[in-house]
Amino acid sequence: MTAPHHSGPARHEARPAAGDTDAVGPGSAPGAGRDADGRGSPSEGDDHDLLAALLDGMDAALCAFDAEGTVTHWNREAERILGWTAEEAVGRRGLAGWAVREADAAPLTDRLADAMRGGGRQVDEFALLTKDGGRVLVRTQTSAVPGPDGEPAGVYCAFSEVHTQIDLERSVALSEALFGDASWGVLLIDADLRPALANAHAARALRCSRSGLLGRPLGDLLDQGLEDVESALQHVLANGAPPAPTELWVTVRGGTDAGPDGRSGAPERRCWRSGFLRLATPLAEEPVPLGVAWLFLDVTKARLAEQESARLRFRGSQLHRAGRAVAECEDPMEAAALYMDFALAGFADHALIDLLPEPEPDPEQPIRLLRAAATPAGATGGSGTASVRGCLPVSYGEGHPALQAVERCGSVRAVSDRTREWATARKWPAGTQHALATALRSRGRTVGVVTFLRGPSRRPFDRADATYAEDIATRVAAAVDLAAATAG
């Protein structure tokens, strides 16, 4: 039984009834602890003071009765709840008429008698009277106190206000619910930044069993985003919880996204909307951090959808701006280069335009491509000046993505094998890691190919990127076809 802790100096509130010099408490035989001449033993006073201090320091209210039902003990918490001091309570016979209404006294008296006769602990709820005449509902726990001979010598009754007990039970119930199968992930992180408790949702998110999480370093569970998580936890331990939830992008060890061919690809990144609470012990004079409660919810799908929506809006805006700029160009090839300049923003680091010598190449002959435009060497951004005349041939090897795009009349994506020679062997700028080649189609013919390139700081091209590249390619192809027609 737990009641609110009442601080204050300890008082001696366990004393015998007036005129009864032998009543020293339940379970104590008359004259116990005295010498043959009736004087107290040397340690009696110390034991008595220790007992009084222990009773006063209890978080629960406590009163005790001897075998005749006389109050023998009354601690400070009982005084706080009911208002009756130890001097007023100790020595009274029962609680009827002062701490309990006469009409309510019989059930309580019967329960105390049952507790004295029976074994074990009994829990009940009773309405007690305060000194000022008010009533307070308390939850009591009663248990018999055996004497030296094993026979019942009294009974003690610990009690606390019901609303206090309900608050405690609610707190325990809340903890049980959070660490059950809640819809949020809940991790209890200790002061050493190791999981001490986890619910089922958190275990599934971290791809580990609930018991397997406990005591492991976070580095064993998270890959990317580990520094952000540890920084957030350390901040909470030092300064308390942040004012609002935060979103953390993490990569869980062992989780991978599906690649374009359906096989496992890059590590799976997840966005967790996280809230943190610093846990401190209430039993110390100064708050002592016990750890951090980390509550999180996976919002990856929503955030990816928002990012995709923003990307589409930006790309649509770029196409609109490019169309207005191209409308002022007299040279069709200048228009083609301008389209590429607008397409590069936020999309790729480099772009190449390679044209076929003739719109309908001989299928029996190897495909030849002429370089019409490219971003300047060693720089990213603009594609420079494009021309259909004076183009130099490009010696692409067999199986090159640009040649494949021409053969398929579509788009081809390529990813580096992480060797230094990968980009150089394909005639691309050093540091290229990802490529997307798209055929230039106009009036039912292939007139060339455009290739977009990304460095190691960017993600690989995906299907949405291929769709955007094809949209750009149709505009570039129309400009190239017009330039060829007017040049002839």
N, C-alpha and C positions, 0 to 999 in steps of 0.2 A: 504494500500500500504506500503510495507516494503522495505527498502534499507539498504545497509551495514551501520552499525553504525560507525560514524566518531567521534573519541574522540578528545578532545582539549578544550581549554578555551573558554567559551561562549563569543560572541561578539554582540554588538548592530548592527544588520544589518536590522532592520525594521525602516526606516526613511522616511520622506516626500521628495518629489522631490525638487531640488534646487529652491529657490525663492517662493515655495508654502508653507507658514507657517501653513496652515490649513489642509493640507493633512496628516491625521494621520492613514490612513488605510481603507480598505474596511469596510463598515458598520458604519463608523464614520462620523457623520455630521460635516460640517465645523464649527470650533470654539468649538467643543464638549470638555468638560472637562475644560473650562476656566471660570474665574470669569468675572464679568460685566466690569471690567477695562481692560480685555484682558490678565491678568496674569494667568498662569496655577494654578490649584488647588493644595493644598499641596500633594495629593496622586498621582498626574499625573505622576511624575517622577518615583515613585515606580512601578506603573502599567506598565509604558512603559518599564522599565528594566525587569520586570517579563515576559512580552510578548516576549521581545528579547531573554531572557534565554530559554523560552519554545521552541521558534522556533529553536534556535541553538541546543537544545538537542534532536530534533526529529531525528529518524532514516531515515526518508524519506526527499527527497528534496522538498521544498515548495516555490512557488511564488504566489503572489496574485495581483489582478488587481482591480482598482476601476471601476466605471460605464463607464468611458471613455476609458478604456483599458490601463491605465497607471500602470506600475509596482509599487506597494506600499510595498511589502515585498519580501525578498530574503534571505533564511537562509544558514547556513554554508554548509549543504549537497548539496544544489544546486550549491554552489561555487566549492565544491570538484568535482562534476560530470562535470560541464561545464567550470570551470575555471574563470568565471566572478564573480568579487567581488560584494558585496552589493552596494558599492559606484558607481560601473559602471552600475549596473542593475536598482536600484531603481530610478524612475523618467522617465524612457524610456517609449515611447508609443508603446505598443505591443512588440512582439519578432522578428518581421520581420527585416531582414537585419543584425542582430547581433547574436541572439540565434537560428534563423531559417532562412534557405535560402529563398530568395524572392519567388522562385518557389514553395516552400512547405508551405508558410505562409498562403495562403488562407484557406485550410482545417482546420488548427489549429485555425485561427481566427473565422471561422464559428462555430467550436465546442465550443469555449469559449462563443460566443454569444448565442448559443443554451443552454448552461449550465446556463447562467445568466437568460434566459427567462423561461426555464423549471425547473421542480422540480426533485429531486433525484440526483444520482451520475452517471456520465458517465465515462466509461473506454475506452481508445483508446491507440494506439501505434503511435508514431511520431519519426522522425529523427531530432534531435536537433544539433546545431553547438556548438562546443567547442571554447574557446577563441583562440586556436592555429590553428583553421580552420578545425579540424577534425569533424567527424560526429559520433554521438552515438544514438543508438536506445533506446528509453525509453517507458515505459508504464505509462500513465497518468491517474489520477482520478481527475475529475473536478466537482465542485459543486458551486451553487450560494450562495452568502452571503447576507442575507436580512438586510435592514436597520431598524431603529427604527419604521418607518411607515409600515413595512412589504414589501415594494417595494425592488427590487434587487438593492443593493448598490455596488456590485462587484462580483468577482468570485475568488476562490482559485484553484490552480492546484498543486497537489502533484504528484511527479514522481520519478521513480527509473529506473536504467538500466535494460533492458529486461533480460539479462543473470542472473542478481541477482534474479529477480522475478521467472525466470524459475528454478533456483537452489532451491528456496523456495518451489515452486510447486512440484518439483521432490521429495524433502524431505517429503512433506506432502503425495504425492502419494505413496512413498515407505512405509511410516508408515501405510497408509490405506491398501496397498497390504499385508504387513506382518501380520497385524491384521485381514485380511480377511481369506479366506479359503486357506491358504498357505500349502505347503506340509511339512513344518517344524512346529513344535510347538513353539509358541512364548509367553513368559510370561514376563510381566513387573512387577518386584518386587520392592516395595518401600523400604525405608531405615529401616523400621521395619520388613523386611523380610515377607511381606504379599503381595499376588498378587493384583496388582492395575489394570491390564488389561490383557486379554488373548484372543488368537485367537481360532477359532473353533477346529483346530487340537489339541491344548493343552487341551482344555476342554474335548475332546474325550479321550485323553490319561489319564487324571486324573479322568475320569468317573464322570464328574460334568458339570453343565451348565456354560456358560461363566459368567453370573451374579452371579451364586452361588459360584464361586471361589473367588470373590473379597472380600478382607479384612479378609479372613480366615487364621489362622496360618497354616504353611506348615505341621505341625504335624497332622492336621485334614485330610490332603490329602495323605501324604506318611507315610509308616510304616518303613520298613527296608530301610536303605540308607539315612534317614533324616539327620543324623549328617553330612554325607559327603556333602549333598547339602547345608546345612546351612553354613558349613565351607567354601565351595567354594564361596558362595554369600558374606560372610563377608570378605573374602580375596579380592574379586573384589572391594567391597566398600572401602577398606582400601588402596589397592595397585594397583588397575587397573586390566584390563583383562589379563588372562594368555596368553602366546604366541601361544598356539595351543589348539584346542578342546580337551576335556577330556571325558572319558566314565564313567558314573555313573550307578551302579546297584541299582535299587530302587524297592520297593514293594508298589504298589498303594493300598490304603485301599479299600476294597470291591471287589478286583479282586482275583480270585483263579484259579489254574491250575486244569485240569481234572485229577482225580485219575485213577488208573488202571481199575476200573470198570465203568469209565465214569462219576462218580459223582465228585462234587467239592472236591478238595484235598488241598494241601498246597497253601499258598499265592503265587500269580503269580509274579515272579521276571522279571523285564524288564531292558534292557540295553539301556540307552539314551546317544547318542553321543551329547555332550553339548558344546556350545560356550557361553561366557559371555561378556557383554559390560557394562562398567560403564557409567551411564548417569549423566552428570553434567550440571548445568544451565550456559548458556553463558552470563547471565546478571549480574553476580557478578564479582568483581575484582579477587577473589580467587575462584577456582573451588569448588562448593558445590554439593556433591553427591545427586542426586534426586532418585537414585535407580539403579537397574541392569536389563538389558534386557537379558533374558535367552532364547536362541534358542536351541532346541533339536530335535533329530531325533531318532526314535526307530530302533535300529540295533540288536535287540534281536535274531532274526532268524539267522543272519549272524554270530553273536558271538557264539551262541549255536552250529552251524554247525562247526565252527572252533574248538571249544572245543571238540566236538565229534570226529572230524578228528584227533586231537592231541591224544585223548584218545585211539583211535583205533591203531594209529601208535605205541604208547607206549606199548599197550597190545600185539601187534604183535611182537614187539622187545622182550618183556619178554618171550613169548612162544618160540621164536627162541633161546634165551639164555638158557632157561630151557631145550630145546631139546639137545643142545650141552653138557650141564652139566650132564643130565641124561644118555647120551651115555657112560659116564665114570663110571657109578655106576654098581657094581656087584650084589648088593642086590636089587631086584625089589621093596621092600617096602621102601628102602632108596630113590629110584627113585620117588616113589609116594609122599613121604614127601618133596622131593626137588621140585617137581611140585607145591606143595602147597605153599612152601616158595616163589617161584617166582610169584605165583598168588596173594599173599597177598599184594605185593608192590603196593601202590596206589589204592587198591581195597577194602580191608576189614581190620578190626583190629584183628579178630580171625578166625581160621578155625578148624573144627572138621572132623575127618574121622571115621565113624561108619560102621562096616561090618556085613553082615548076617552070622549066624553060618553055613548055607549051602546055596548054590546058589538058590535052589528051595524050599522055605519054604512051609509048609503045609498051604493052604489057610484057613483051618478051625481053625488053631491055631493063637494066637496073634503073631504079629511080634516082634522078639527079635533082638536087635542090640548090638554089642560088640565094645567098644571104642578101636580103633587102633592107633590113633594119635590125638594130640590137641596142641594148642599153650600153653606155660607154664602159669600157674595160675598167675594172676596179671601182665602179660606182654603181649606185642603184638609183632608180627613178626614171627619168625620161628615156625614151627609146631612140633618140637622135633623129636624123633625117632618113626617110625611106625613099627608095627609088626603084623603078622597074628597069632602068637602064644602067649598065655598068656594074651589075651585081656579080660578085665573085662566087664560084661554086664552093659548096661545103662538102668536105669528104667525110660523110657519116658512114660508120661501119654497118655491117649487116646486123639487122635486128634492132637498130636504133629506134627509140620511141617515136621520133618525128617520121621516120620511114613507115613505121607500123601505122601511125595515124593516117598517112596518105593511103596506104593499102586498104585500111578498114573504112575510110571515109568517116571517121569518128574521132573519139578521144582516147588517149592512152596515158595512164598514170605510171610513174616509176619512183621507186624509193631506193636511196643509196644503200649499198652493202657495207658502208662505213670504212671503206678503203680509200686511201688518198687518191688513187688513180681513177676512181669511179667517175668523177666529174670530168677530169682531163681527157679520158678515153672517149667521152661523148661530146667533146668540143664545147663544154659548158664552163662558165666561170668557176674558179677554185672556191671550194666551200659549199657548193651546191649539194643539197641533201634530198630535195624532192622536186619532181618535174611533172608537168602536165602538158602534153602535146595535143592540139586540136586541129583537125583539117579545116582549111578555108574552102567553103563551098559557095559557088555562085552560078546561077543559071544552070543548075544540074551538073556542074563540072567542079573538079577539085583544082584550085588555082595555087595552092600552097599549104603551108602549115604554120601555126603560131605556137610557140612553146613558152610556157611560164615556169619560172624557176624560183625555188625557195631555199633559204639557208638553214643552218641547224637550229636557229632560234625560233623557227616557225614549225607549226604542225604539218603533217602530210596533207596533200590534197584529198578531198573527199568527193562524194557524188554531187553535193550541192555546189562545190567549186567547179566541177566539170560542167555543170549546167550553166553557170555564170560565164565560164570561158567560152562555151559554145555560143552564148548570146553575143559576146564580144566578137567572136570569130565571124559571125554572119555579117556584122557591120564592117569589119575589116575586109572581108572577102568582097563585099560589094564595092568598097573603095578601090581595092586592087584591080578588080575586074574592069571598073570604069577607067582606071589609069591605063590599063593595057589597051582598051578599046580606043581611047583618045590618042595614045602614043602611036598606034598603027595608022 
